[in-house]
């Protein structure tokens, strides 16, 4: 049992802060920077050297709100003025990654927004630039660092619930995609922009799956792309059920809304309620609960934690890059090389869904 990956998590998931935070150069001043990146960095005390956006007024507004020294509307100008030890936080859509990466100095440290590409071929191009320029490049797969996930990860690593045999993520909510006009025009929506978090989280616990099966569909009365998915992952001959089930079209009230991650093991189970997704963007209650076979009569018991997905998980995703740069952890768990494998899982899910499943032999 001790040889299973969930019992030996990467030390970067402990959420310890970097000893000497480096200055951050942010490229992009959209909603995710406003709502998550900058609140996280402010809370953690990470210094931000500058912010850049093609719409300078957006960058200026955040500069003024957070006391950032400089705002630019040109990446080259921001790079020219950047401190030598800066970490570049590129919070842009994936199709803009390569152009910005090409403008960075060789060997620079970079945190890219997920996903790595709208299709795997874009991820391949991004990976090639990072390799060629020798970039220390990571991806902002921040759910790995959500506070309740960090506590759950330690419980599991400590053997509290035994060997995992079931890993389920279920989301049934009304997601207001209209808040993000950019995604409404995408050919691929749900798995690329949402379930990618869960597939990446699963990999951070169990490693790379050996097989992917999926269904992903659009709403018949909506014009945007797929908004509901079921994805099952296979792990060789290991007897573990791994499923992601999402329905972003549930608009029938809060009574049957669901948003949770659940790990079941041979000695107990852990469940996280992702309050952020309930009544988004206002959000509902976050919960972390534990049940164990030796105390079944006590039922599900609350487990304490501090913080939430937004903004606290963004502290962890930037912090792990900086901890690697200072040498306090031996490797970078969210490197482009690693998260590229998440994108391979995403691509496999879309390929599986396009095949339409195995037709039954009705005329056998």
N, C-alpha and C positions, 0 to 999 in steps of 0.2 A: 504493500500500500504506500510506503514512504517514497517509492520511486515515481509516483504520479506527479504531474507538473503543478497541480494546485497546492501541493504540500511544500513547494519550494518557490514561492513568489520572488520576483525580482526585487532587490533592495530599494529600487527607485519608487516602489509603491508605498513606502512607509510614510510619505508626506513630510519628511523632515525638510526644513527650508535650507536653501544654499547659505553657506557661511558668509559669502561676499557677493551679493547680487550685482550682476552686470547691468549696464544701461541698456534699455530696450528702444529700438527704432521700429515704430509701428507703420506698416504700409496698409492703408485702408482705414476708413472712418465710418463704416456702416453700422447697422444696428447691433451686430454681435460684439463689435468693439465697444460701442456705447454701453451695452447692457451687461457685458461679461468681462471682456479683457481688461478694460480700464478700472472698473470696480474691483476686480480681483487684484490687479497690481497695486492699486491704492491701499487695499486692505493688507496686502503682504509687505508693503514697503519697498516694492521693486521700483527702481528709478526708470522713468521714461524720458528719453533724450529728445525725441521728436515724433511727430505724426504727419503722415502724408496722405493726401487724397486728391484725385483729379478735380473734385469739387472743393476748392480751398475753403469755402465758408464752413463746410462740415468739419474739416480738420481744425479750423480756427476755433469753432465753438467748443470742441473737446479740449483743445489746448487751453482755452481760457478756464473751462470748468475744472480741469485737473492740474493746472499750473505747469503744463508741459512747456519747456523752454522754446521750442521751435515748431512751426507748422509749414508744410510745403505742399505744392501741387505737382511736384516732379520728383520721381524716384532718384534720378541721377543726382539732383541737388541734395537730397537727404543722405544719400550714400557718401557724397563728397564731404559732408559735414559731420558724419557719424564718428563717434569714438572708435578707436581701434579694437576695443574689446566688446563692441556692441553685439547684442542678439537681435536679429531682424525678425520681427513678428509680422508675417505676411498674411493678412486677413482678407483675402480676395477669393473670388471664384476660381476653380481649378484651371480654367482656360487662360487665366492671367498669370499663372505661376511661372512658366518658363521665361516669359519676357522679363519679369522682375529678377528671377534668379540669375539670368545672364548679366544683369547690371551690378551684381554684388561682387565684392573682391573675393579672390580665391581663398578657400579655407574659412570663409565666414560661417558663423553660427546662425541657424535659421529655424524658425518654427512656422510651419505651413498650416493653413486651415485645411480641414478635411472637406470633401474627399480628395484623394490624390488626382482624380480625373473623373470626367463624366463617363468615360469608357476606359478600359484598361490601357489602350494605346496611349492615352494622355499620361497615365501614370508611368508608363515606360519612358516617355520623353522626359518627364520630370526627374525620374530616377537617373537617367543618363546625364542630365545637366549636373545634378548633385555629385555624381561620381567623377565627372570630368573636371569639375572645379574644386573637388576635394572639400565640399561643404560639410559641416557638421549639421546635418539636416534632420529635423524631427517633424512629426505631424501632431496637430492639436487634437488628439483622440482623448478628450478630457474626461469622458465617463469613467475611464480607468481610475481616475483620481478623485471621483466624488467621495465625500467624507464617509457616507454610509457604505459605499463599496469597499473603501479601505478597511473599515472595521469588519465587514463581512469576510473580506479576503484573509484577515488575520485569524478570525474564528475558524475558517476552513483549513488554513495552513496549520493551525494548532491541533487539528484533528477533532474538534468539538463535535462535528456532525459526521465524522467518519469519511468513508470513500464516497465521492459523488456518483450518483447513478441517474440523476435527473437535473437538468438545467433548463429552466423555462423562463422566457421573457414574453409578457403579454401586455399589449397596449390597445385599448379600445376607447377612443376619445374623439372629440371633434377638434381637429387641428386647423387653425385659421391660416391656411397657406397664403391667403390674400395679403397677409402681413409681409410676405416676402415675394414681391412681384417677380423677382428674378427667376424663382423656381417654377413659376407657372408656365414658362415657355420651354422647359426642359423635356427631352424625350424620355428621360428616366428620372423619376422623382423619389418615390418612397424608399427604396433600398439604398440608393445613392446618398440621399440627404438625411435619412433617419435611421433605418435599420443598420446602416454601416456602423453606428455606435455600438449596437448590440453584438453584431458579428465580431467587431474588434474586441469588445469586452470578453466575449466567450473565448477568443484566441488567447487573451491575456491570462485566462485561467487554465484552459485545457490544451493549448497549443494549436497546431494546424489541423483542421479536419481533413479526412481522406475522401469525403464525398459531400456533395451539396444537392439538395432537392428543393424546388421552390415553385410557388404559384404567386404571381403578382398581377393585380388587375386595377383598372381605372373605374371610376364611378360613371354609370351610363348617362347621367345628366350633367356631368361636369367636363370642362374642356381640358383640364390639366392631366398630366400623365398618371401613372399607377399610384394609388393611395392606400392599397390594402395588400398585405403580403403574408404568406406562410412560408417559412424557411426551416428545413430540417438538416442538421449536420450529422455526419457519420464519423466515428473515430475508430476505424479499423474494426477489430473484433471486441473492442471495449464495450461492455454493456451499459452505455450511458445514452439516455434520450436527451437530445439537445434541440430545442425548438424556439423559434422566434415567430410570434403571431401579432400582426398589427392591423388595426382598422382605424383609419383617421377620419372616417365618415360617420361615426356614431354621434348623432345629434339628438338623441332621445332622452336627454337629461342625465343627471349625475348618479342616479340610483345604480345603474349598471355600468358606469364608467369603470375602467380598470387601467392600471399602469403599474406594473410590478416586475421585479426580478425575483426568481425563487430558485434556491439551490436545495435539493434534497439529497441526503446522504444516508449511510447505513446506520447512523446513530442519532440522526435528527435532521433539522431543516432550518434554513435562514431565508427570510423574505424581506425585501426592500420595497416600499411603496415610493414610486417616483412622483412626488407631489407636483413637480414642475409642470407635468404634462396634463394634469387635471385642471380644466377651466383655464387653459393657457391663454394669455400670458400671466394672468393673475396667480394661478397655481393653487394647489391644495396642500394637504399635510404630507410631509415626508415622514416615513416610519421605517424603523429597522426592528425586526422581531426574530426571536429564536425559540425553537422548540426542540427538546431532546428526549430520547427514549427513557432516560433515567429519571425524568421529571414530567412524564406525560400528563399526570394529573394537574400540573400547574398550567398546562396549555401553552399558548404562544406568549412569550415574555418580551417586553420592550428592552432594547439594548441601547445605551446612550451613545450619542455621537454629536458632533458640532458642525454646523454648516450645511450647505446644500449643493446641488449640481451647479447652479448659477449663484454666485460667481466662483465659489470656492474651488471647484474642480479645475478651473483655469489657473489657479495658483499652482496646483500640482503639475499641470502639463508644461508650464513655463519653468517651474522650479526644477523639474527633473532634467531639463536641458542644462540649466545652470549648474546643477549638482554634478552632472557628467563633466562639464567643462572645467570645474574646479578640482575634479578628481576624487570626489567623495563617494561616488558609485563607479563600478568598473565598466559599465556599458550603458548604452542608451536604449531603453526598452521600446520607445516610440519612434525609433529611427525610421527614415524613409524606407530603408531596406526591409524593416519589419512590417510597417503598415502597408507596403506594397502587397504583402501577402494577404492582408485583409481585403485589399482591392481585388485580388485574384479570387477570393471567396465571393465578393459582390458580383464579379463578372460571371462566375460559375452559376450563381443564383439566377441571373438574367438569362443565361443560356439554357438552364434547366426549365425555366418558366416558358421560354419560347418554344421548347420542344413539346409542350402540352401534355406531358405525362405518358405513361405506358397504356396503349389502347387495350381494353379488355377483349378477350377472344370470345365474342358473343356467339360466333358460328362454329365454335370448336366441336 
